[in-house]
Amino acid sequence: MAGCGADANAESIVATRAGRVRGTVTAGVHAFAGVPYAAPPQGVDRYLPPQPVRSWAGVRDALTLGPTPPQPPTPPPLDFFAPPVPGAEYLALNIWTREPGSARLPVLVWIFGGGFDTGSSGLYDGRAFARDGVVFVSINYRLGAEGFLFLDDGVANIALLDQIAALEWVRDNISSFGGDPGNVTIAGQSAGAMAVGTLLAMPRARGLFRRAIMESGAGNLCYSGDTAHLIGQRLVAKVGVAPTRAALAAAGVERVLAAQVAVMNDLARQPDPQRWGGEPGCRVNMWRPTLDGSTLPTTPIDAVTAGAGGDVDVLLGHNSEEGRLSLVPFRSLDTVTEEELVTAMRLYRLPVDRALSAYRAAHPDAGPGALLAILQADWFYTIPGLRLGDARAGAPAATYMYEFAWRSPQFDGQLGACHFLEVPFVFDQLRDRRMQWLTGPNPPQGLADLMHRTWVRFAGTGRVDWPRYEPERRATMRLDLEPAVVDDPYPTRRLWEGVDLY
């Protein structure tokens, strides 16, 4: 954890309800790592809702990042981003703050992405937010089967309940770190953004946050109970145990993770983007929030249309060429065939002839691979974001839309404005060598200054420097070397009308 180690020049002690924690202070930023917000999930508790954090005596060190949630290995070349850290206390969070005590600063709680089965909070350094007057909190939550297993046994959406438990911890403790529990923004990217969009719809999350930021995701991936149950049954069959949480817990973590990979491989041979993905160029999204009728009564888009989250200010957006991250590092865009592009359109339930003509007209210089990357961006991120924005048209709180369009020079320029590329700009983390694998060695600091300043302002006030999103105009801030507001920059938007994305 940057700022938490041997180069730190002072220590900081803050009291939480469970006990005191010792962090470090570097360049005026107080940092606390691996602070538990719930009890370690062990035994059958791995597959049950989070339990309250256990109190401790004395002062607990919060100097280094804690364990990461159990997950399958990340394939190269992405495996260096957040190496796994073993250990039981992975329901924990990290905090950066400028002023512990009674400062009442705005709070931003970050939910990481990774397809709901990989990732951790350790990749995200919150010191720039703290430097600029925002208390930054990054959280871990359970992934894969531990977070999303559905057996139709009255338990569902454990990962989202983890996130709610973390938000409750923030409500109860963040004032000691200088944060205002009444001015909390939840934010996330990719699966994290989809979690944010889902939390908007969850009754148990109401009142825990005032604002929401969704980067490349809009609460648009969720399962029906039937599909989630099918996935759960396949998993327990692969493990070879009875369909109970106790039996899975007894089987051990490694057997369950191996079974997850096996089921994902099976599903990849049955591509279905409206259920679990696996279309050309896309991975299987095997784990998703489940419409269980209780924790998540209805789809986020239906809940928002009915008024859920109407009092929450929202900033949401996407990157221009999201799909290039899943295509370029693993295969050349030039190897994508016309047949694969057509297959993806067919699986997305688009009218193929009209869709081909429309996408080629909108992007006349793009070959099949480049078009597939844009098509994937529309399916997963752009169109769901627009629908969420449209659903909030009558909401009293503001909605703002952006498109990140700066193109990375990496991979001979083929990486483009890919998935995740906006993150180092938002975090003002351009000097991080891991981020430079995406941005290259000389990304534009001016764009990072603008984006980071915008996110800080939104967390504090709920406002940004461009017009609200309304369906009549669809004003969108295009973030590039020369940022500009563009009205309705979505030439293929109408193709998706009537297509079920949820």
C-alpha atoms as one frame of an Amber mdcrd trajectory, in Angstrom:
protein
   0.000   0.000   0.000   1.542   3.295  -1.057   2.195   5.354   2.028   1.978
   2.304   4.318   5.438   0.919   4.808   9.032   1.613   5.740   9.142   5.022
   4.047   6.280   6.360   6.170   7.463   9.067   8.532   4.820   9.028  11.252
   2.013   6.958  12.671  -1.641   7.761  13.237  -4.048   6.111  15.701  -7.821
   6.327  15.266 -10.577   4.717  17.347 -13.281   2.650  15.646 -16.233   1.003
  17.384 -14.363  -2.325  17.387 -11.059  -0.946  18.621  -8.189   1.389  17.804
  -6.162   1.108  14.572  -2.667   2.328  13.810  -1.944   3.735  10.374   0.807
   5.832   8.842   1.168   9.431   7.762   3.045  10.418   4.624   3.025  13.889
   3.084   0.052  14.832   5.220  -2.100  11.837   4.230  -3.127   9.344   6.916
  -3.465   5.793   5.550  -5.031   2.738   7.204  -4.975  -0.656   5.476  -6.764
  -3.937   6.084  -9.269  -2.623   8.635 -11.966  -5.311   9.131 -15.595  -4.325
   8.652 -16.971  -7.844   9.273 -15.838 -11.072  10.896 -13.588 -13.389   8.847
 -15.869 -15.777   6.910 -14.757 -19.262   7.909 -16.408 -22.659   7.591 -19.995
 -22.446   6.409 -19.887 -18.701   7.089 -17.988 -18.404   3.813 -21.342 -18.806
   2.091 -23.536 -16.885   4.535 -24.200 -13.159   5.092 -21.476 -11.168   6.836
 -21.251 -11.242  10.601 -20.323  -8.256  12.802 -16.665  -7.454  13.184 -15.119
  -8.719  16.415 -13.691  -6.205  18.857 -10.010  -6.239  19.807  -7.973  -4.923
  22.720  -5.112  -2.498  22.377  -4.107  -0.994  19.034  -4.364  -3.014  15.836
  -1.781  -2.363  13.130  -3.322  -1.194   9.847  -0.030  -0.716   8.030  -0.163
  -3.086   5.049  -2.815  -4.369   2.695  -4.810  -7.286   4.031  -5.680 -10.574
   2.335  -7.496 -10.670  -0.999 -10.781 -12.543  -1.518 -10.302 -16.127  -2.784
 -10.388 -16.247  -6.579  -9.038 -18.219  -9.532  -5.628 -17.142 -10.854  -5.719
 -14.132 -13.170  -4.304 -15.081 -16.585  -1.220 -13.265 -17.898  -0.572 -10.542
 -18.896  -3.031  -9.113 -16.363  -1.834 -11.149 -13.380   0.635  -8.487 -12.155
  -2.097  -5.918 -11.450  -3.170  -7.224  -8.040  -1.293 -10.348  -6.867  -3.265
 -12.493  -4.396  -2.553 -12.179  -0.687  -3.557 -15.244   1.380  -5.374 -14.969
   4.696  -8.767 -15.140   6.355  -9.495 -11.477   7.127 -10.379 -10.336   3.628
 -13.635  -8.580   4.539 -11.669  -5.417   5.145 -11.255  -1.908   3.821  -8.548
   0.707   3.334  -8.856   4.378   4.259  -6.961   7.493   3.208  -7.733  10.808
   4.888  -6.209  14.235   5.291  -7.791  15.102   8.619  -8.788  12.380  11.114
 -11.177  13.763  13.690 -14.098  16.112  13.189 -13.333  17.569   9.747 -16.615
  16.293   8.183 -15.066  15.805   4.728 -16.932  14.127   1.853 -16.405  10.362
   1.605 -15.907   8.220  -1.509 -16.285   4.429  -1.157 -14.716   2.476  -4.031
 -16.012  -0.940  -5.202 -13.488  -2.709  -7.441 -14.282  -4.488 -10.698 -13.171
  -7.826 -12.098 -16.233  -9.647 -13.401 -17.498 -10.515  -9.898 -14.924 -13.301
  -9.642 -11.512 -11.568  -9.603  -9.932  -8.395  -8.239  -9.290  -6.691  -4.932
  -9.107  -3.249  -3.368  -5.309  -3.308  -3.327  -4.866  -1.884  -6.826  -6.424
   1.461  -5.972  -4.403   4.149  -4.196  -6.649   6.778  -2.615  -4.015   9.296
  -1.544  -4.800  11.799  -4.340  -8.415  11.939  -3.173  -7.315  12.404   0.430
  -4.822  15.070  -0.627  -7.679  16.971  -2.239 -10.090  16.793   0.679 -12.040
  13.541   0.163 -11.875  10.649   2.628 -11.301   7.667   0.336 -12.337   4.127
   1.300 -11.715   1.029  -0.829 -13.431  -2.203   0.150 -13.051  -5.921  -0.452
 -16.056  -8.205  -0.852 -16.578 -11.880  -1.537 -16.256 -13.113  -5.112 -17.435
 -16.042  -7.173 -19.376 -18.731  -5.346 -18.667 -17.194  -1.946 -20.279 -13.957
  -3.069 -23.001 -15.031  -5.488 -23.919 -18.702  -5.025 -27.695 -19.191  -5.271
 -29.206 -22.500  -4.134 -32.780 -21.279  -3.626 -32.326 -21.734   0.118 -33.184
 -18.226   1.258 -29.629 -16.879   0.908 -28.592 -14.642  -1.995 -26.339 -11.782
  -3.029 -23.750 -12.270  -0.288 -21.269  -9.990  -2.091 -23.784  -7.154  -2.139
 -24.558  -7.739   1.526 -20.792  -7.475   2.158 -20.807  -4.120   0.388 -23.769
  -2.960   2.463 -21.978  -4.093   5.642 -18.955  -2.029   4.572 -21.204   0.985
   3.985 -22.749   0.488   7.404 -19.230   0.430   8.866 -18.545   3.717   7.075
 -21.755   5.194   8.478 -20.781   4.178  11.999 -17.037   4.886  11.952 -15.961
   7.291   9.231 -16.434  10.419  11.336 -13.406   9.328  13.396 -11.363   9.485
  10.183 -12.611  12.972   9.326 -15.435  11.886   7.043 -19.044  13.030   6.912
 -21.335   9.953   7.109 -24.097  12.058   5.565 -22.055  12.846   2.452 -21.009
   9.460   1.073 -20.488   8.685  -2.613 -20.259   5.068  -3.771 -18.210   4.510
  -6.906 -16.984   1.602  -8.960 -15.715   0.462 -12.332 -16.938  -2.457 -14.469
 -18.378  -5.070 -12.078 -17.930  -2.462  -9.354 -20.080  -0.034 -11.346 -22.680
  -2.743 -11.866 -22.661  -3.300  -8.109 -23.202   0.437  -7.580 -26.150   0.375
  -9.973 -27.558  -2.637  -8.155 -27.180  -0.997  -4.743 -29.405   1.806  -6.050
 -32.185  -0.799  -6.258 -31.607  -2.598  -2.964 -33.917  -1.620  -0.091 -31.247
  -2.470   2.507 -28.812   0.032   0.954 -31.178   2.969   1.056 -29.838   5.935
   3.011 -26.253   4.671   3.110 -25.033   6.936   0.299 -25.919  10.263  -1.235
 -24.215   9.990  -4.615 -23.130   7.292  -7.051 -20.461   7.036  -9.747 -20.601
   4.258 -12.326 -17.640   3.809 -14.663 -18.413   1.259 -17.399 -21.447  -0.426
 -15.897 -24.975   0.403 -14.825 -26.462  -2.396 -12.753 -27.242  -4.249 -15.963
 -26.003  -7.748 -15.153 -28.304  -9.828 -12.981 -29.732 -13.312 -13.047 -33.232
 -14.579 -12.708 -33.623 -17.011  -9.837 -33.903 -19.893 -12.301 -30.633 -19.116
 -14.095 -28.778 -18.456 -10.843 -30.059 -21.764  -9.457 -28.903 -23.569 -12.609
 -25.397 -22.134 -12.151 -25.383 -23.163  -8.489 -26.472 -26.695  -9.306 -23.773
 -27.012 -11.953 -21.170 -25.868  -9.469 -22.067 -28.325  -6.718 -22.198 -31.114
  -9.296 -18.643 -30.275 -10.398 -17.472 -30.230  -6.792 -19.278 -33.537  -6.238
 -21.084 -32.644  -3.030 -24.654 -32.190  -1.845 -26.268 -28.865  -2.843 -25.777
 -27.200   0.525 -23.539 -24.415   1.758 -22.146 -26.608   4.506 -21.111 -29.259
   1.979 -19.349 -26.720  -0.216 -17.553 -25.240   2.776 -16.379 -28.690   3.811
 -15.033 -29.331   0.299 -12.496 -26.528   0.710 -11.659 -23.362  -1.167  -9.419
 -24.857  -3.856 -11.931 -27.497  -4.951 -14.656 -24.871  -5.299 -12.391 -22.530
  -7.275 -11.414 -25.364  -9.617 -15.085 -26.212 -10.097 -15.846 -22.561 -10.910
 -13.290 -22.632 -13.718 -14.697 -25.914 -15.032 -18.261 -24.570 -15.111 -17.085
 -21.389 -16.837 -15.402 -23.493 -19.517 -18.617 -25.452 -20.001 -20.686 -22.277
 -20.320 -18.229 -20.801 -22.821 -19.279 -23.590 -25.190 -22.881 -22.372 -24.866
 -22.491 -18.595 -25.448 -25.495 -16.576 -24.327 -24.839 -12.890 -23.539 -28.313
 -12.426 -22.077 -27.500 -15.082 -19.493 -23.775 -15.604 -18.892 -21.840 -14.214
 -21.869 -19.182 -16.115 -23.774 -19.837 -14.429 -27.119 -16.814 -13.820 -29.421
 -14.149 -11.776 -27.683 -15.903 -11.862 -24.292 -15.385 -13.946 -21.207 -18.140
 -15.798 -19.379 -19.665 -13.667 -16.618 -20.675 -16.636 -14.521 -21.469 -14.743
 -11.321 -24.003 -11.956 -11.119 -26.485 -10.460  -8.635 -29.666 -12.525  -8.403
 -33.282 -11.378  -8.435 -34.260 -13.270  -5.309 -37.380 -11.263  -4.428 -35.920
 -10.197  -1.099 -32.463  -8.629  -1.081 -32.940  -7.663  -4.752 -36.679  -7.631
  -5.504 -36.492  -6.419  -9.125 -34.012  -5.448 -11.811 -32.142  -2.222 -11.108
 -33.525  -0.574 -14.243 -37.112  -1.360 -13.216 -36.461  -0.169  -9.663 -34.914
   3.085 -10.898 -37.795   3.607 -13.338 -40.124   3.278 -10.348 -38.152   5.940
  -8.468 -35.473   4.053  -6.529 -32.392   6.201  -6.016 -34.167   9.283  -7.290
 -32.603  11.326  -4.499 -29.080  10.108  -5.352 -26.888  12.228  -7.660 -25.389
  10.050 -10.396 -22.293  10.359 -12.599 -21.981   7.566 -15.135 -20.121   6.860
 -18.327 -18.160   4.526 -20.528 -15.027   4.312 -22.664 -15.200   4.545 -26.451
 -13.575   1.191 -27.259 -14.121  -0.903 -24.129 -13.794  -4.266 -25.843 -10.211
  -3.704 -26.953  -8.913  -4.696 -23.506 -10.287  -8.216 -23.938  -9.109  -8.470
 -27.544  -5.774  -6.695 -28.004  -3.541  -8.174 -25.228  -4.615 -11.723 -26.083
  -5.053 -11.602 -29.873  -4.684  -9.066 -32.640  -7.760  -7.143 -33.679  -6.819
  -8.132 -37.208  -7.566 -11.799 -36.493 -11.237 -11.137 -35.673 -13.309 -12.404
 -38.570 -16.452 -11.073 -40.148 -18.150 -14.276 -39.055 -17.277 -13.602 -35.399
 -18.632 -10.059 -35.658 -21.883 -11.349 -37.167 -22.106 -14.077 -34.516 -21.814
 -11.488 -31.744 -24.545  -9.352 -33.314 -26.793 -12.370 -33.631 -26.175 -13.410
 -30.028 -26.967  -9.856 -28.910 -30.327 -10.243 -30.700 -29.611  -7.352 -33.058
 -31.038  -7.252 -36.615 -27.780  -8.325 -38.237 -28.110  -6.715 -41.683 -29.223
  -3.363 -40.281 -26.644  -3.535 -37.501 -23.753  -4.216 -39.870 -24.754  -1.301
 -42.073 -25.240   1.059 -39.130 -21.957   0.218 -37.390 -19.979   0.465 -40.621
 -21.576   3.807 -41.433 -20.779   5.116 -37.946 -17.186   3.778 -38.040 -16.199
   3.629 -41.730 -12.499   2.937 -41.107 -13.026   0.101 -38.609 -12.439  -3.526
 -39.494 -14.300  -6.467 -37.894 -12.111  -6.452 -34.750 -12.497  -2.739 -34.111
 -16.236  -2.999 -34.711 -16.480  -5.938 -32.311 -14.763  -3.857 -29.610 -17.265
  -1.023 -30.121 -20.195  -3.439 -30.269 -19.156  -4.966 -26.942 -18.898  -1.480
 -25.436 -22.465  -0.777 -26.513 -23.833  -4.058 -25.171 -22.151  -4.069 -21.763
 -21.726  -0.399 -20.953 -22.964   2.356 -23.280 -26.574   1.309 -23.892 -27.215
   0.177 -20.287 -25.849   3.530 -19.113 -28.130   5.436 -21.472 -31.131   3.415
 -20.331 -30.314   4.115 -16.704 -29.957   7.811 -17.508 -33.290   7.788 -19.345
 -34.957   6.018 -16.411 -33.822   8.846 -14.131 -35.231  11.591 -16.358 -37.829
  12.634 -13.790 -35.607  12.172 -10.732 -35.041  15.217  -8.507 -31.313  14.415
  -8.220 -28.968  15.097 -11.107 -27.575  12.632 -13.661 -24.404  13.378 -15.635
 -22.974  11.376 -18.547 -19.417  11.118 -19.862 -17.480   9.245 -22.552 -13.752
   8.641 -22.068 -12.228   8.876 -25.541  -8.456   9.331 -25.083  -6.659   6.574
 -26.994  -3.700   4.791 -25.442  -0.583   4.395 -27.613   0.109   0.947 -26.144
   0.224  -2.180 -28.331   1.124  -0.011 -31.330  -1.936   2.121 -30.739  -4.360
  -0.781 -30.910  -5.361  -0.595 -27.248  -7.282   2.611 -27.915  -9.868   3.965
 -25.441 -10.213   0.552 -23.829 -11.891  -0.758 -20.699 -10.319   0.430 -17.414
  -8.183   3.091 -19.133  -9.982   5.960 -17.387  -9.131   4.614 -13.907  -5.531
   5.913 -13.637  -6.781   9.339 -14.754  -9.567   9.411 -12.174  -7.159   8.379
  -9.415  -4.349  10.675 -10.645  -2.249   7.508 -10.684  -0.425   8.025 -13.982
   3.011   7.302 -12.493   2.039   3.827 -11.276   3.973   1.326 -13.412   0.996
  -1.033 -13.427  -1.193   1.688 -14.891   1.469   2.611 -17.437   1.072  -0.845
 -18.951  -2.237   0.607 -20.180  -1.473   4.302 -20.553   2.096   4.222 -21.820
   4.914   6.185 -20.162   3.696   9.712 -20.999  -0.085   9.975 -20.589  -1.567
  13.506 -20.544  -1.430  14.841 -16.982  -3.815  17.652 -17.888  -6.577  15.137
 -18.607  -5.922  13.420 -15.267  -6.077  16.803 -13.529  -9.475  17.493 -15.108
 -10.955  14.073 -14.394  -9.666  13.791 -10.855 -10.861  17.323 -10.070 -14.278
  16.478 -11.527 -14.650  13.326  -9.414 -13.552  15.228  -6.293 -16.072  17.989
  -6.959 -18.866  15.513  -7.614 -18.137  13.646  -4.363 -18.326  16.924  -2.477
 -21.233  18.668  -4.164 -22.972  16.339  -6.613 -22.203  18.721  -9.479 -19.857
  18.795 -12.476 -18.972  21.335 -15.166 -21.371  20.192 -17.876 -25.152  19.986
 -18.322 -27.329  17.346 -16.747 -28.213  14.334 -18.886 -31.753  14.493 -20.256
 -33.213  12.205 -22.961 -34.108  15.207 -25.136 -30.483  16.311 -25.531 -28.319
  13.476 -24.128 -25.523  15.908 -23.250 -22.303  13.932 -22.768 -18.856  15.159
 -21.773 -16.313  13.610 -24.130 -13.080  13.364 -22.131 -10.052  13.632 -24.387
  -7.102  15.952 -24.984  -9.657  18.627 -25.868 -12.704  17.829 -23.693 -16.043
  18.939 -25.067 -19.754  18.480 -24.442 -21.402  16.587 -27.285 -25.144  16.129
 -27.746 -26.314  12.542 -28.368 -23.026  11.077 -29.639 -24.590   7.621 -30.034
 -25.122   6.871 -33.742 -26.115   3.224 -33.202 -28.323   3.828 -30.160 -31.643
   3.176 -31.895 -30.560  -0.301 -33.037 -30.791  -1.439 -29.425 -34.351  -0.332
 -28.830 -36.355  -3.333 -27.650 -33.265  -5.518 -27.102 -33.300  -7.136 -23.646
 -30.032  -6.341 -21.856 -30.958  -7.629 -18.397
